[in-house]
Amino acid sequence: NMSIFMIIMSLPVGFFVYYNIFGVRFYSQLNVLAIYLALGIGADSVFVAVDSWNQAFVNPHIKTTRGRLNYAMTRTISACFNTTLTTVMSFVATCFTPVMPIYAFAAFASSVLAVDYLFMVLFAPTWLMLYHIHFSDQGGSCCYCSRSAGGVFAANEYNSDSADTTAIRAADKLYSCCPYSKGEVTQTQKNASFDHRQLTEQERLSVVERFFHNKFSVLICGKKGENGKVKPFAYFFIAAFIAYGTFMIYEALQLTPPTAQEVWFPDHHMFNKELNDRLGKNWQSGADSDYLKLAVVFGMTAYDREGLGPSKKPAFIWLFPDDNRGEIIYDDKFDLAKESSQRFFMETCKQVGELACTVSACQHGKLVKKDAEVTCIVSSMLKYYNYVDGGNFTHPGKATVIPEAKFIPLYIRFFTEDNVNFPLNKRTAMSNVIALDEKQTKVKWAMIQLRSSMIFPLGNAAAHEGFKVIEDFKDARAAEAPEGMKSVFQTDTLPSGVGWTWMKVEDALVQNLFLGFAVCFPVAFVVLVFATGNVVIALMAVSTIIFIVGGVLGAARVYNGWDLGVAESIAGVIVIGFSVDYTVHLGHMYRDSPAKTREEKTRYALTYMGGTIVGGSLTTLLAGGVLFLCTLMFFTKMASLLVWTIVLSALYSLFYFTAMCAVFGPEEGFASVPSISDCIGKLRNKKD
């Protein structure tokens, strides 16, 4: 209970760091995932602390409670620092993403995990001692007195030194407040406690430790006393896991951004039921609002978010997305009133309306939706001019452009003057495609708007194809544009969750994945070198991590048929941090083993860390498994990816990494950091 409370408290304290120290004020649903990460990693740290505390009992060199606590916390602080550092660094690598909500999630998760480790260092000694003094004998504390039946309590933990523990309890006022802590209870404790140094090595081990020592390690290392002989199961595990990992890495490399729009709800959800029902009835063509709306814009050169524009507005801070959005920098040379500009604008309208689009995103072989019209403000104003100024509704004028001197006055009349043949409401509906400057003397910008034949939402590949069609057209027109019309760009006019913006977000997530790999793998190797003190162990551990990451991403493609979407891109970097934990623990124990041979070192690591890995993986699986109850597919995807990560991390660390240690593990300081340092020093001395 105390350890769970400590993990839960890391969330509000981590939020305090995130909000007040890092200054991140953005909080989205994605940040909720940090709860499951904290529970999983925090539970792993608790298992390390408790197992170290229990293992100190079987160590014949530790004779006092203080020595036992010192042993447990020294190991816990060292081992958990290495695992926490690699996990936090995986989130730090995610912070390089240009997608702000992902950055906010990574910053929050880093804060929570760092606080969780700090709490473990500060408070684990306290709750370990509270448990040992007040709860380990099932008596002691006042609230447990009601459990007694005649005041007899059975010890559930062997005392590292009964006289030492008795003295501590005698000085504890809370312990002595219980009436059963005197007399018969003390005698019962005295009878139940015995000198653990009289036990054999096997008797001192727990049930789980005996399983790993007597059964599992035999599978990996062979029977005790047969060191140096062939270990068939170890070779089999190495070959099998390398083959499976290589295949999964190959499959992971085939992952691409989604070829279809990501699914956010399960098939049975009412949203998808309605959609599938319509598609099943051949209701393929939706309303106009289902088609991607595009615009070719003239008159804007840049969008300043650095606070350097003419108005000197404050710079945009992406963590405050609703404030200081930026300032548009307009092209001073842009002048739509010029006759050459009008002709170019109308010719662009004509060409985009006829533009062929044969990619998969488009329908009917045209960019513009069938029966849809291109909104061309200059053509509409010219038509109005010919009917109102150049003639009448029966005999319109034949002007091909609006006289430059009449353009601005006509613009004002076009949006304000009523005419029975030209309803004002239809004209004012076009006011969002053009704008005058503040002095009402010049057009600041204008755009050509069209309803494309692309139905959104689009998959990433289809979106790129459609984007290229309109982008190539824009570039071609810019190359032919007269002076004053060269500042042109194209965009969609839909919310940011669809269209080109979402396409860019998906691209950024994929780029962030590979950037995360570039940052996390070198960091993981450096941490492993210092954690294990040996380059060979670190290289074997990195190979284990590579196979785990490849296995998780490969599983997304092979078993689930997913693309490299939002959840997969985020999880790909997080996996590195999670996959390091169990391998680091085993490598750390291999290094600390007093044994001389690689087989016995591996046996020692499995005996004293195997149970910790199994317990930590089970708690993390339970924490991540809760996400399967969510409705949104994003969270159920994250649950699947977390489960795959933990399962593969446990399997690869217990079977592949330990088999590698049993077959290729360094002995007698080979490839250790001190020995390499000595070799480098000797080489330098020879050169001198």
C-alpha positions as CSV (number, residue, x, y, z in Angstrom):
1,N,0.0,0.0,0.0
2,M,2.8,2.4,0.9
3,S,4.6,1.7,-2.4
4,I,1.4,2.2,-4.5
5,F,0.7,5.4,-2.6
6,M,4.3,6.6,-3.4
7,I,3.8,5.8,-7.1
8,I,0.4,7.5,-7.3
9,M,1.8,10.6,-5.5
10,S,4.5,10.9,-8.3
11,L,1.7,12.0,-10.6
12,P,0.6,15.2,-8.9
13,V,4.2,16.1,-8.0
14,G,5.3,15.3,-11.5
15,F,2.5,17.6,-12.8
16,F,3.8,20.3,-10.5
17,V,7.2,20.0,-12.1
18,Y,5.7,19.9,-15.6
19,Y,3.4,22.9,-15.0
20,N,5.4,25.2,-12.8
21,I,9.1,24.4,-13.5
22,F,9.0,23.4,-17.2
23,G,6.2,25.9,-17.7
24,V,4.1,23.6,-19.9
25,R,0.4,24.6,-19.5
26,F,-1.0,22.3,-22.2
27,Y,-2.6,19.1,-21.0
28,S,-4.4,16.6,-23.3
29,Q,-6.0,13.2,-23.0
30,L,-2.7,11.7,-24.3
31,N,-1.0,12.7,-21.0
32,V,-3.3,10.2,-19.2
33,L,-1.0,7.4,-20.5
34,A,1.6,8.6,-18.0
35,I,-0.5,7.0,-15.3
36,Y,0.0,3.5,-16.7
37,L,3.7,4.1,-17.4
38,A,4.3,5.3,-13.8
39,L,2.5,2.3,-12.4
40,G,4.4,-0.2,-14.6
41,I,7.9,1.3,-14.0
42,G,7.2,2.2,-10.4
43,A,6.1,-1.3,-9.7
44,D,9.3,-2.6,-11.3
45,S,11.4,-0.4,-9.0
46,V,9.4,-1.7,-6.0
47,F,10.1,-5.3,-6.9
48,V,13.9,-4.5,-7.2
49,A,13.8,-2.8,-3.7
50,V,11.9,-5.7,-2.0
51,D,13.8,-8.4,-3.7
52,S,17.1,-6.8,-2.8
53,W,15.9,-6.5,0.8
54,N,14.9,-10.1,0.9
55,Q,18.2,-11.2,-0.8
56,A,20.2,-9.4,1.8
57,F,18.8,-11.9,4.4
58,V,20.5,-14.8,2.6
59,N,23.8,-13.0,2.4
60,P,25.9,-14.4,5.2
61,H,28.1,-11.3,5.2
62,I,25.2,-9.0,6.2
63,K,24.6,-9.2,10.0
64,T,22.5,-6.1,10.9
65,T,19.3,-4.5,9.8
66,R,21.2,-1.4,8.9
67,G,23.5,-3.4,6.7
68,R,20.5,-5.1,5.1
69,L,18.9,-1.7,4.3
70,N,22.2,-0.4,3.0
71,Y,22.6,-3.4,0.7
72,A,19.0,-3.1,-0.6
73,M,19.0,0.6,-1.2
74,T,22.5,0.6,-2.8
75,R,21.4,-2.0,-5.3
76,T,18.0,-0.3,-5.9
77,I,19.4,3.2,-6.4
78,S,21.9,1.9,-8.9
79,A,19.7,-0.5,-10.9
80,C,16.7,1.8,-11.0
81,F,18.8,4.8,-11.9
82,N,20.0,3.0,-15.1
83,T,16.5,1.9,-16.1
84,T,14.8,5.2,-15.3
85,L,17.5,7.1,-17.1
86,T,17.0,5.2,-20.3
87,T,13.2,5.4,-20.1
88,V,13.3,9.1,-19.4
89,M,15.8,9.6,-22.3
90,S,13.4,7.8,-24.6
91,F,10.8,10.5,-23.7
92,V,13.4,13.3,-24.0
93,A,14.0,12.0,-27.6
94,T,10.3,12.2,-28.2
95,C,10.4,15.9,-27.1
96,F,12.2,16.7,-30.3
97,T,8.9,16.2,-32.2
98,P,7.3,19.2,-33.9
99,V,3.9,17.9,-32.8
100,M,3.1,19.9,-29.6
101,P,0.7,17.4,-27.9
102,I,3.3,14.7,-28.3
103,Y,5.9,17.0,-26.8
104,A,3.6,17.8,-23.9
105,F,3.0,14.1,-23.2
106,A,6.7,13.3,-23.4
107,A,7.6,16.2,-21.0
108,F,4.9,15.1,-18.5
109,A,5.9,11.4,-18.7
110,S,9.6,12.4,-18.1
111,S,8.6,14.5,-15.1
112,V,6.5,11.8,-13.6
113,L,9.1,9.0,-14.0
114,A,11.9,11.2,-12.6
115,V,9.8,12.1,-9.6
116,D,8.9,8.4,-9.2
117,Y,12.6,7.5,-9.0
118,L,13.3,10.3,-6.6
119,F,10.5,9.1,-4.3
120,M,11.9,5.6,-4.5
121,V,15.3,6.9,-3.3
122,L,13.8,9.0,-0.6
123,F,10.9,7.0,0.8
124,A,11.7,3.3,0.1
125,P,14.0,3.1,3.1
126,T,11.2,4.4,5.3
127,W,8.5,2.0,4.2
128,L,10.9,-0.9,4.1
129,M,11.8,-0.3,7.8
130,L,8.1,0.3,8.7
131,Y,7.2,-3.0,7.2
132,H,10.1,-4.8,8.8
133,I,9.6,-3.4,12.3
134,H,5.8,-3.2,12.5
135,F,4.4,-5.7,10.0
136,S,6.9,-8.5,9.3
137,D,5.8,-10.4,12.4
138,Q,2.1,-9.8,11.8
139,G,1.9,-8.1,15.2
140,G,3.7,-5.0,16.5
141,S,1.5,-2.2,15.2
142,C,-1.6,-1.4,17.3
143,C,-3.9,-1.8,14.3
144,Y,-2.8,-5.4,14.0
145,C,-3.4,-6.4,17.6
146,S,-7.0,-7.5,16.7
147,R,-5.5,-10.3,14.5
148,S,-4.2,-12.2,17.5
149,A,-5.7,-15.3,18.8
150,G,-4.4,-15.4,22.3
151,G,-1.6,-13.0,21.5
152,V,0.4,-15.5,19.3
153,F,1.8,-14.1,16.1
154,A,3.8,-16.1,13.5
155,A,6.7,-14.4,11.8
156,N,6.5,-14.2,8.0
157,E,10.0,-12.8,7.5
158,Y,13.3,-14.1,8.9
159,N,15.2,-11.4,10.8
160,S,18.6,-10.6,9.5
161,D,19.7,-10.5,13.1
162,S,17.1,-11.1,15.9
163,A,18.9,-9.2,18.6
164,D,19.4,-6.2,16.3
165,T,15.7,-6.2,15.3
166,T,14.5,-6.7,18.9
167,A,16.6,-3.7,20.0
168,I,15.1,-1.6,17.3
169,R,11.6,-2.6,18.2
170,A,12.2,-2.0,21.9
171,A,13.2,1.6,21.1
172,D,10.1,2.1,18.9
173,K,7.2,3.7,20.8
174,L,4.6,2.7,18.2
175,Y,5.6,-0.9,18.4
176,S,5.6,-0.9,22.2
177,C,2.1,0.6,22.4
178,C,0.5,-2.8,21.6
179,P,0.0,-5.0,24.6
180,Y,0.9,-8.1,22.6
181,S,4.3,-6.6,21.8
182,K,5.4,-7.5,25.4
183,G,5.7,-10.9,27.0
184,E,4.5,-13.8,25.0
185,V,4.7,-11.9,21.6
186,T,8.4,-11.2,22.1
187,Q,8.9,-14.8,23.1
188,T,7.0,-16.0,20.0
189,Q,9.1,-13.8,17.8
190,K,12.2,-15.1,19.6
191,N,11.1,-18.7,18.9
192,A,10.1,-17.9,15.3
193,S,13.4,-16.1,14.5
194,F,16.5,-18.1,14.1
195,D,20.0,-17.6,12.8
196,H,19.7,-17.8,9.0
197,R,23.4,-18.6,8.8
198,Q,22.6,-22.1,10.0
199,L,20.5,-22.7,6.8
200,T,21.9,-24.2,3.6
201,E,22.1,-22.1,0.4
202,Q,19.0,-23.8,-0.9
203,E,17.0,-23.2,2.3
204,R,17.8,-19.5,2.2
205,L,16.3,-19.1,-1.2
206,S,12.6,-18.2,-1.8
207,V,10.4,-20.5,-3.8
208,V,10.8,-18.4,-7.0
209,E,14.5,-18.1,-6.5
210,R,14.8,-21.9,-6.1
211,F,12.9,-22.4,-9.3
212,F,15.3,-20.1,-11.3
213,H,18.3,-21.6,-9.5
214,N,17.4,-25.3,-9.8
215,K,15.2,-25.5,-12.9
216,F,15.4,-22.5,-15.2
217,S,19.1,-21.9,-15.0
218,V,19.8,-25.5,-15.8
219,L,17.9,-25.1,-19.0
220,I,20.1,-22.1,-19.9
221,C,23.5,-23.0,-18.4
222,G,23.4,-26.8,-18.0
223,K,23.7,-28.6,-14.7
224,K,26.0,-27.2,-12.0
225,G,29.4,-28.7,-12.3
226,E,29.2,-29.1,-16.1
227,N,30.6,-25.7,-16.9
228,G,32.3,-25.5,-20.3
229,K,30.2,-28.2,-21.9
230,V,27.8,-27.7,-24.8
231,K,24.6,-26.1,-23.8
232,P,22.1,-27.1,-26.5
233,F,19.1,-25.2,-25.2
234,A,21.2,-22.0,-24.9
235,Y,22.3,-22.3,-28.6
236,F,18.7,-23.1,-29.6
237,F,17.3,-20.1,-27.8
238,I,19.9,-17.8,-29.4
239,A,19.2,-19.1,-32.9
240,A,15.5,-19.1,-32.5
241,F,15.3,-15.6,-31.0
242,I,17.7,-14.2,-33.6
243,A,15.7,-15.7,-36.4
244,Y,12.4,-14.5,-35.0
245,G,13.8,-11.0,-34.3
246,T,15.4,-10.7,-37.8
247,F,12.1,-11.6,-39.4
248,M,10.2,-9.1,-37.2
249,I,12.8,-6.3,-38.0
250,Y,12.3,-7.0,-41.7
251,E,8.5,-6.6,-41.2
252,A,9.0,-3.5,-39.2
253,L,11.0,-1.9,-42.0
254,Q,8.0,-2.4,-44.3
255,L,5.9,-0.2,-42.1
256,T,4.7,3.0,-43.9
257,P,2.5,5.9,-42.8
258,P,-1.2,4.8,-43.1
259,T,-2.4,4.1,-46.6
260,A,-6.0,4.7,-45.3
261,Q,-7.4,7.1,-42.8
262,E,-6.7,5.9,-39.2
263,V,-9.7,4.2,-37.4
264,W,-10.5,5.9,-34.1
265,F,-13.5,3.8,-33.1
266,P,-14.0,0.0,-33.0
267,D,-16.2,-1.7,-35.6
268,H,-19.1,-2.0,-33.2
269,H,-19.2,1.7,-32.3
270,M,-22.2,3.6,-33.6
271,F,-20.0,5.9,-35.6
272,N,-18.5,3.1,-37.7
273,K,-21.9,1.3,-37.8
274,E,-23.5,4.3,-39.5
275,L,-20.6,4.8,-41.9
276,N,-20.3,1.1,-42.9
277,D,-24.1,1.0,-43.4
278,R,-23.9,3.8,-45.8
279,L,-20.9,2.4,-47.7
280,G,-22.7,-1.0,-47.8
281,K,-25.6,0.6,-49.6
282,N,-23.2,2.1,-52.3
283,W,-23.6,5.5,-50.7
284,Q,-20.1,6.5,-52.1
285,S,-20.6,10.1,-52.9
286,G,-21.1,12.2,-49.9
287,A,-22.3,15.7,-49.4
288,D,-20.1,18.6,-50.6
289,S,-18.7,18.9,-47.1
290,D,-17.2,15.4,-47.4
291,Y,-14.8,16.6,-50.2
292,L,-11.5,18.3,-49.5
293,K,-11.7,22.0,-50.0
294,L,-8.6,23.6,-51.5
295,A,-7.4,27.1,-52.1
296,V,-4.7,28.8,-54.2
297,V,-3.7,32.0,-52.4
298,F,-2.0,35.1,-53.7
299,G,-0.5,38.1,-51.9
300,M,1.1,36.5,-48.8
301,T,4.8,36.0,-48.5
302,A,5.3,34.6,-45.0
303,Y,3.7,33.9,-41.6
304,D,5.7,35.5,-38.8
305,R,5.6,33.8,-35.4
306,E,8.9,35.2,-34.1
307,G,7.5,38.6,-33.2
308,L,9.6,40.3,-36.0
309,G,6.6,41.4,-38.2
310,P,5.6,45.1,-38.7
311,S,3.2,45.1,-35.8
312,K,5.9,43.6,-33.4
313,K,3.4,41.2,-31.8
314,P,4.7,38.9,-29.1
315,A,6.3,35.7,-30.4
316,F,4.1,32.6,-30.7
317,I,4.8,30.0,-28.0
318,W,3.5,26.6,-29.1
319,L,2.7,25.5,-25.6
320,F,0.0,28.3,-25.5
321,P,-1.6,27.5,-28.9
322,D,-4.5,29.9,-28.5
323,D,-2.3,33.0,-27.8
324,N,-0.3,35.1,-30.3
325,R,-1.0,32.9,-33.3
326,G,1.4,35.0,-35.4
327,E,1.2,37.7,-38.1
328,I,0.8,37.4,-41.8
329,I,3.4,39.2,-43.9
330,Y,1.8,40.5,-47.1
331,D,3.5,41.1,-50.4
332,D,3.8,44.8,-51.0
333,K,4.1,44.1,-54.8
334,F,0.8,42.3,-55.0
335,D,-1.7,44.4,-56.9
336,L,-4.8,42.5,-58.2
337,A,-6.2,45.7,-59.8
338,K,-3.6,45.5,-62.6
339,E,-4.9,44.2,-65.8
340,S,-2.0,41.7,-66.1
341,S,-2.7,40.4,-62.6
342,Q,-6.5,40.0,-63.3
343,R,-5.8,38.0,-66.5
344,F,-3.3,35.8,-64.7
345,F,-5.7,35.2,-61.8
346,M,-8.6,34.3,-64.1
347,E,-6.4,32.0,-66.3
348,T,-5.3,30.2,-63.1
349,C,-9.0,29.7,-62.2
350,K,-9.6,28.2,-65.6
351,Q,-6.6,25.9,-65.5
352,V,-7.2,24.6,-62.0
353,G,-10.8,23.9,-63.0
354,E,-9.6,21.8,-65.9
355,L,-6.6,20.2,-64.0
356,A,-6.3,16.5,-64.5
357,C,-5.8,14.3,-61.4
358,T,-5.3,10.6,-62.0
359,V,-4.0,9.7,-58.6
360,S,-5.9,7.4,-56.3
361,A,-7.1,10.3,-54.1
362,C,-9.0,11.9,-56.9
363,Q,-12.2,10.8,-58.6
364,H,-13.4,11.1,-62.2
365,G,-9.8,12.0,-63.3
366,K,-10.2,15.7,-62.3
367,L,-8.9,17.7,-59.4
368,V,-12.2,19.6,-59.1
369,K,-15.3,17.6,-58.0
370,K,-17.8,16.8,-60.7
371,D,-20.4,19.5,-61.1
372,A,-18.6,21.8,-58.6
373,E,-17.5,25.3,-59.6
374,V,-14.3,27.1,-58.9
375,T,-14.8,30.2,-56.8
376,C,-13.0,32.9,-58.8
377,I,-13.6,36.3,-57.3
378,V,-12.1,38.3,-60.2
379,S,-14.3,36.5,-62.8
380,S,-17.4,37.1,-60.6
381,M,-16.5,40.8,-60.2
382,L,-15.9,41.1,-64.0
383,K,-19.3,39.5,-64.7
384,Y,-20.9,42.0,-62.3
385,Y,-19.1,44.9,-64.0
386,N,-20.2,43.9,-67.4
387,Y,-23.9,43.6,-66.3
388,V,-24.0,46.7,-64.1
389,D,-21.3,49.2,-65.4
390,G,-20.5,48.0,-68.9
391,G,-24.1,47.2,-70.0
392,N,-27.2,45.7,-68.5
393,F,-28.6,42.3,-67.7
394,T,-30.1,42.0,-71.2
395,H,-27.1,43.3,-73.1
396,P,-24.0,42.9,-70.9
397,G,-20.7,44.5,-71.7
398,K,-17.8,42.6,-73.3
399,A,-14.9,43.8,-71.2
400,T,-12.2,41.1,-70.6
401,V,-10.8,42.9,-67.5
402,I,-11.9,45.5,-65.0
403,P,-10.3,48.9,-65.6
404,E,-7.6,49.4,-63.0
405,A,-9.0,52.7,-61.7
406,K,-12.5,51.1,-61.2
407,F,-11.3,47.9,-59.5
408,I,-11.5,49.1,-55.8
409,P,-14.7,51.1,-56.2
410,L,-16.3,48.1,-57.9
411,Y,-15.0,45.8,-55.2
412,I,-16.8,47.9,-52.5
413,R,-20.0,48.0,-54.6
414,F,-19.8,44.3,-55.3
415,F,-20.1,43.5,-51.6
416,T,-22.5,46.2,-50.5
417,E,-24.8,47.2,-53.4
418,D,-28.0,45.2,-53.9
419,N,-29.1,44.2,-57.4
420,V,-32.2,42.1,-58.3
421,N,-30.2,40.1,-60.8
422,F,-27.3,39.5,-58.5
423,P,-28.5,38.7,-55.0
424,L,-26.3,40.3,-52.4
425,N,-26.2,37.2,-50.2
426,K,-24.4,35.2,-52.9
427,R,-21.8,37.9,-53.4
428,T,-21.2,38.4,-49.7
429,A,-20.6,34.7,-49.4
430,M,-17.4,35.3,-51.4
431,S,-16.1,37.9,-49.0
432,N,-13.8,35.2,-47.4
433,V,-11.7,34.8,-50.5
434,I,-10.5,38.4,-50.8
435,A,-9.7,41.3,-48.5
436,L,-8.7,45.0,-48.8
437,D,-6.1,46.7,-46.7
438,E,-7.1,48.9,-43.7
439,K,-7.3,52.0,-45.9
440,Q,-9.6,50.3,-48.4
441,T,-7.3,51.3,-51.2
442,K,-5.7,48.0,-52.2
443,V,-6.3,44.3,-52.2
444,K,-4.1,42.6,-49.6
445,W,-4.7,39.1,-50.7
446,A,-7.1,36.9,-52.8
447,M,-7.5,33.2,-53.3
448,I,-9.1,30.8,-55.7
449,Q,-11.3,28.3,-53.8
450,L,-12.4,24.9,-55.1
451,R,-14.1,21.8,-54.0
452,S,-11.7,18.9,-54.9
453,S,-12.8,15.4,-55.9
454,M,-10.8,14.0,-52.9
455,I,-13.0,12.6,-50.2
456,F,-11.5,13.2,-46.7
457,P,-10.3,11.9,-44.5
458,L,-7.4,10.7,-46.6
459,G,-4.7,8.1,-45.9
460,N,-1.2,9.4,-45.8
461,A,-0.1,8.0,-49.1
462,A,-3.2,9.2,-50.9
463,A,-2.9,12.6,-49.3
464,H,0.7,12.9,-50.5
465,E,-0.4,12.0,-54.1
466,G,-3.2,14.6,-54.1
467,F,-0.9,17.2,-52.4
468,K,1.7,16.8,-55.1
469,V,-0.8,17.4,-57.9
470,I,-1.9,20.8,-56.6
471,E,1.6,21.7,-55.4
472,D,3.1,21.0,-58.8
473,F,0.3,23.1,-60.4
474,K,1.1,26.0,-58.0
475,D,4.8,25.8,-58.7
476,A,4.1,25.9,-62.5
477,R,1.9,29.0,-62.2
478,A,4.3,30.7,-59.9
479,A,7.0,30.3,-62.5
480,E,4.8,32.0,-65.2
481,A,3.4,34.7,-62.9
482,P,3.8,38.4,-63.8
483,E,5.4,40.8,-61.3
484,G,3.3,41.1,-58.2
485,M,1.6,37.7,-58.6
486,K,4.6,35.4,-57.7
487,S,3.7,35.2,-54.0
488,V,1.4,32.2,-54.3
489,F,0.8,29.1,-52.2
490,Q,-1.8,26.3,-51.9
491,T,-3.5,25.0,-48.8
492,D,-6.6,23.2,-47.7
493,T,-9.3,25.1,-45.8
494,L,-10.4,22.4,-43.4
495,P,-9.8,21.9,-39.6
496,S,-6.3,20.7,-38.6
497,G,-7.5,17.2,-37.9
498,V,-7.8,16.4,-41.7
499,G,-6.3,17.4,-45.0
500,W,-2.7,18.5,-45.5
501,T,-2.2,19.4,-41.8
502,W,-2.9,15.9,-40.6
503,M,-0.7,14.6,-43.4
504,K,2.2,16.7,-42.1
505,V,1.5,15.5,-38.5
506,E,1.8,11.9,-39.6
507,D,5.0,12.6,-41.4
508,A,6.4,14.4,-38.3
509,L,5.5,11.4,-36.2
510,V,7.4,9.0,-38.4
511,Q,10.4,11.4,-38.5
512,N,10.3,11.6,-34.7
513,L,10.4,7.8,-34.5
514,F,13.7,7.6,-36.4
515,L,15.0,10.6,-34.5
516,G,14.1,8.8,-31.3
517,F,16.0,5.7,-32.4
518,A,19.1,7.9,-33.3
519,V,19.0,9.4,-29.8
520,C,17.9,6.4,-27.6
521,F,20.1,3.6,-28.9
522,P,23.4,5.4,-28.3
523,V,22.2,6.6,-24.9
524,A,21.1,3.1,-24.0
525,F,24.5,1.7,-25.0
526,V,26.3,4.3,-22.9
527,V,24.1,3.6,-19.9
528,L,24.5,-0.1,-20.4
529,V,28.3,0.2,-20.5
530,F,28.4,2.1,-17.2
531,A,25.6,0.0,-15.6
532,T,27.3,-3.4,-16.5
533,G,30.9,-2.1,-16.5
534,N,31.5,-4.3,-19.6
535,V,31.4,-3.5,-23.3
536,V,30.5,-7.1,-24.3
537,I,27.5,-7.2,-22.0
538,A,26.4,-3.8,-23.2
539,L,26.6,-5.0,-26.9
540,M,24.6,-8.1,-26.1
541,A,22.1,-6.0,-24.3
542,V,21.8,-3.5,-27.2
543,S,21.2,-6.4,-29.6
544,T,18.4,-7.6,-27.2
545,I,16.8,-4.1,-27.2
546,I,17.0,-4.0,-31.1
547,F,15.2,-7.3,-31.4
548,I,12.6,-6.2,-28.8
549,V,11.9,-2.9,-30.7
550,G,11.8,-4.7,-34.0
551,G,9.5,-7.4,-32.5
552,V,7.0,-4.9,-31.2
553,L,6.8,-2.9,-34.4
554,G,6.8,-6.1,-36.5
555,A,4.0,-7.5,-34.4
556,A,1.9,-4.4,-35.2
557,R,2.2,-5.2,-38.9
558,V,2.2,-9.1,-38.9
559,Y,-0.4,-9.8,-36.2
560,N,-2.6,-6.7,-36.3
561,G,-2.1,-5.4,-39.9
562,W,-1.4,-1.8,-38.7
563,D,0.5,0.9,-40.4
564,L,3.0,3.3,-38.9
565,G,0.3,5.5,-37.4
566,V,0.1,7.8,-34.4
567,A,0.1,5.1,-31.7
568,E,2.9,3.1,-33.4
569,S,5.1,6.1,-33.9
570,I,4.8,7.2,-30.2
571,A,5.2,3.7,-28.9
572,G,8.2,2.9,-31.1
573,V,10.4,5.3,-29.0
574,I,8.8,4.5,-25.7
575,V,9.5,0.8,-26.3
576,I,13.3,1.5,-26.2
577,G,13.0,2.8,-22.6
578,F,10.8,-0.1,-21.5
579,S,12.8,-2.8,-23.2
580,V,16.1,-1.8,-21.4
581,D,14.8,-2.4,-17.9
582,Y,14.9,-6.2,-17.6
583,T,18.1,-6.5,-19.6
584,V,19.9,-3.9,-17.4
585,H,18.8,-5.7,-14.3
586,L,20.2,-9.0,-15.5
587,G,23.4,-7.5,-16.8
588,H,23.9,-5.7,-13.5
589,M,23.6,-8.9,-11.6
590,Y,25.9,-10.8,-14.0
591,R,28.5,-8.1,-13.3
592,D,28.1,-8.3,-9.5
593,S,28.2,-12.1,-9.3
594,P,31.0,-13.4,-7.2
595,A,31.3,-16.5,-9.5
596,K,34.2,-17.0,-11.9
597,T,32.6,-18.7,-14.9
598,R,30.1,-17.3,-17.3
599,E,27.7,-20.2,-16.5
600,E,27.7,-19.5,-12.8
601,K,27.5,-15.8,-13.3
602,T,24.4,-16.3,-15.5
603,R,22.9,-18.7,-12.9
604,Y,23.5,-16.1,-10.2
605,A,21.8,-13.4,-12.3
606,L,18.8,-15.6,-13.0
607,T,18.5,-16.7,-9.4
608,Y,18.4,-13.3,-7.8
609,M,16.8,-11.3,-10.6
610,G,14.5,-13.7,-12.4
611,G,11.7,-13.3,-9.9
612,T,12.0,-9.5,-10.0
613,I,11.6,-9.6,-13.8
614,V,8.6,-11.9,-13.7
615,G,6.9,-9.8,-11.0
616,G,7.7,-6.5,-12.7
617,S,6.4,-7.7,-16.0
618,L,3.1,-9.0,-14.5
619,T,2.4,-5.7,-12.8
620,T,3.2,-3.7,-15.9
621,L,1.0,-6.0,-18.0
622,L,-1.9,-5.4,-15.6
623,A,-1.4,-1.7,-15.6
624,G,-1.2,-1.5,-19.4
625,G,-4.0,-4.1,-19.9
626,V,-6.5,-1.7,-18.4
627,L,-6.3,0.4,-21.6
628,F,-8.0,-2.5,-23.4
629,L,-11.2,-1.3,-21.7
630,C,-11.1,2.1,-23.5
631,T,-13.3,2.9,-26.5
632,L,-10.9,4.9,-28.6
633,M,-8.7,2.7,-30.8
634,F,-5.7,4.8,-30.0
635,F,-5.7,3.7,-26.4
636,T,-6.4,0.0,-27.2
637,K,-3.5,0.2,-29.7
638,M,-1.3,1.5,-27.0
639,A,-2.4,-1.3,-24.8
640,S,-1.5,-3.9,-27.4
641,L,1.9,-2.2,-28.0
642,L,2.6,-2.1,-24.3
643,V,1.7,-5.7,-23.8
644,W,3.9,-6.7,-26.7
645,T,6.7,-4.7,-25.3
646,I,6.5,-6.3,-21.8
647,V,6.1,-9.8,-23.2
648,L,9.0,-9.6,-25.6
649,S,11.2,-7.8,-23.0
650,A,10.6,-10.5,-20.5
651,L,11.1,-13.3,-23.0
652,Y,14.2,-11.8,-24.7
653,S,15.9,-10.9,-21.4
654,L,15.2,-14.3,-19.7
655,F,15.8,-16.5,-22.7
656,Y,17.9,-14.7,-25.3
657,F,20.1,-12.4,-23.2
658,T,20.8,-15.0,-20.5
659,A,21.6,-17.6,-23.2
660,M,24.0,-15.1,-24.8
661,C,25.6,-14.5,-21.4
662,A,25.9,-18.3,-20.8
663,V,27.6,-18.8,-24.1
664,F,29.5,-15.6,-24.8
665,G,29.5,-13.8,-21.5
666,P,32.8,-12.2,-20.5
667,E,34.9,-13.8,-17.8
668,E,37.7,-12.6,-15.5
669,G,37.3,-8.9,-16.4
670,F,37.4,-9.4,-20.2
671,A,36.2,-6.2,-22.0
672,S,35.4,-4.5,-18.7
673,V,35.7,-0.8,-18.6
674,P,38.7,-0.8,-16.2
675,S,40.6,-3.4,-18.4
676,I,39.9,-1.4,-21.5
677,S,41.1,1.8,-19.7
678,D,44.3,0.0,-18.7
679,C,44.9,-1.2,-22.3
680,I,44.5,2.3,-23.6
681,G,46.9,3.7,-20.9
682,K,49.5,1.1,-21.9
683,L,49.2,1.9,-25.6
684,R,49.7,5.6,-24.8
685,N,52.8,4.8,-22.7
686,K,54.3,2.8,-25.5
687,K,53.8,5.7,-27.9
688,D,55.5,8.1,-25.4
